[in-house]
Amino acid sequence: MKTPEQCSGLDDVRCGIDAMDRQIIQALGQRLAYVKAAAQFKPTEDSIAAPERVAAMLPQRRQWAEQAGLDPMFVVPLFAQIIHWNIAQQVRHWRLQHGLEQGAGDE
């Protein structure tokens, strides 16, 4: 994959964007695997949400966005959505692991 500066045409740019999107999706999958792994350390379903952790995470993501030259007004809501979806997935995983929910065989 060429760097943005090495691109000599739109095809190079699109190839780079596609490669980056694939990496983002793979990273989201790996993040979800960590989220599911955390379920084993949560004693109750109510302990999963961890609002104090979320409250600490979002300001940190804002800072990281600013350091990377990205607009925090985009990054913070994006991470809020990722976090809330991951919490829902962790609840489902926790419930499946504790026999409280029937799965589709994908756990």
N, C-alpha and C positions, 0 to 999 in steps of 0.2 A: 504494500500500500504506500502510495506516495504521500508526502507531507502536503499540507495545503499550499505551501510555497512552490512545491515541485509540480503541481498540477498544470498540465498544458492544454486542458480543455474540459468541457462540461462532463464528459464521460469519466475522466479522472476524479473530478469532484464528487460525482454521484457514487463512484466506486468507494471512495473514502467515507462518504456519509453512510452507505450501506454497511461497510465494515464496522464503523463506530456504532451504528444501531444494533448490529449483532452483538457487539461487546456489551452494550448497555443491557440488552435483554439477558445475556448470559450472567451478567453481574446481578440483575434482579432475581434470577433463578437461584444464584448462590446465596444472595441475601435471604431469600425465603427459606432456604435450607437451614441457615443459622437461626432464623425465627422459629422454625419447627423444632430445632434442637433445643432451644430455650424452653420449650413446653415441658420437658422432662424435669426442669428445676422449679416449675410453678406448682405449688401444692394444691391450689384450687383454681377453678375457672375464673373466679373473680380477681385473682392475682395477676392474670394475664395482661390486662390493659396497661398497668403500670403508668398511670398518668404523670407521676413525677419524672419518670424517664422520658416520656414524650415531651414534657415541658422543658427538659434540659436539652433534648436533641434538636428541637427546631431552632433555637438561637444559635446553636453551634453550626447547623447547616447554613444559616444566614451568614455567619462569619466566613465559612468556607466558600460560599458563593461569592461574597465580596472579594475575598482573597484571590479567587479564580477569575475575577473580572466579569462575573455573571450578575444579572439582575436578581436580587433576593426576592423581589415581588413575584418572580416566576418560580424560583427554586423552592422557597418555603412552602407555598401551597402544593407544589409537586410532591415534596417530601411528606407533607401532611397526608396527602392522598395515599402515597406508598405505605406510610406507617399504619394508617387506619385499615387499609386492605390487608396488610400483613398481620395485624392484630386479629382480624376476622379469620384469616387462614390459620393462625395459631390456636384460636378457640376451637375451630373445627378439628384441627389435628389433636388437640388435647382431649376433646370429647371422644374422638375415635379411639385414641389410646386408652381411654378409661371406659370403653364399652358403652358410652352414652349416646352414640350416634352411629348409624349405619353408613358406611362409605361405599363409594362406587368401585372399590378395589384398587384405588390409585394411591393408597397410603402405605 
